[in-house]
Amino acid sequence: MNTAITYEFPLNEKIRVFIRLEHLFNQFIYFSANPNMNDKRAAISVLLDIMSIFKRTDIRSEVLKELTRQNTILKKIANSEGVNKVKLQSILDQLDEITKKLHGLSEKMSVSSPKNNLLQNIAQRSSIPGGSCSFDVPEYHYWLSQNDAICIKDLEAWSKPFMKINTAIEYILNFIRNSCSPEPQTAVAGVFQIALDQNQPFQLISVEIDQSLPYYAEISGGKHRCNIRFMEISPENGSPTQSVQDIPFSLTRCLF
């Protein structure tokens, strides 16, 4: 049975940041659970990227706004015909619980730990290619050589301020991705154009293509119009070129 590859295109900066954080949190969770030294390094590198995003943007505030918006949408449809009220109430309860936890977090997310200086030193040296090797940051080399349980415990402590945000982002993105059903489409000569209703709060475009097809989707545009081009890799020189074939795919215009 063939599986599909999904390509997503966020339609606003907020969702773009949320998907980037989702990508980073997934990597951090994976690498921090593995004991070898290279995985520890990878986990630290990803954690520093997460911290950098939080320093630039008030993620907590953005997440709370999005949770409030989704709560309003769900309450509006509560009395609509065909709505499973028991399931809807369960979703609203879960949303309220997540929101309460975020209100309990500090407005300024940061790592509070005596070992925070270590992270700062690593971050400063990481701007140099290979700058976090043993002679650059011997303290880091020492930490990497510690018992696996100690390193995992430190990683859990350093990431703890951010993991509740991660749970909320997972909830938000799952809600958006499942807000609408996919529609079968065909890209004629490898191209498909999408016009979006300006009165609808579209958040995300999702394209699924059968993994057996030798193409990938390149999506561009904005909140009113998007273009999808299906590209293929030339076997001669490895360069991507637009396909001239008619390509079947599934398109989801994610509203909420």
Secondary structure, DSSP 8 states (H G I E B T S, - for coil): ---EEEEEEESSHHHHHHHHHHHHHHHHHHHHT--SHHHHHHHHHHHHHHHHHHHHS-HHHHHHHHHHHHHHHHHHTTTSTT--HHHHHHHHHHHHHHHHHHHTS-SS----STTHHHHHHHHHHHTSTTTTSTTT-HHHHHHHTS-HHHHHHHHHHHHHHHHHHHHHHHHHHHHHHTSS--EEEEEBTTEEEEE--TTS---EEEEEEETTSS-EEEEEE-SSEEEEEEEEE-TTT--EEE--S-EEEEEEEE--
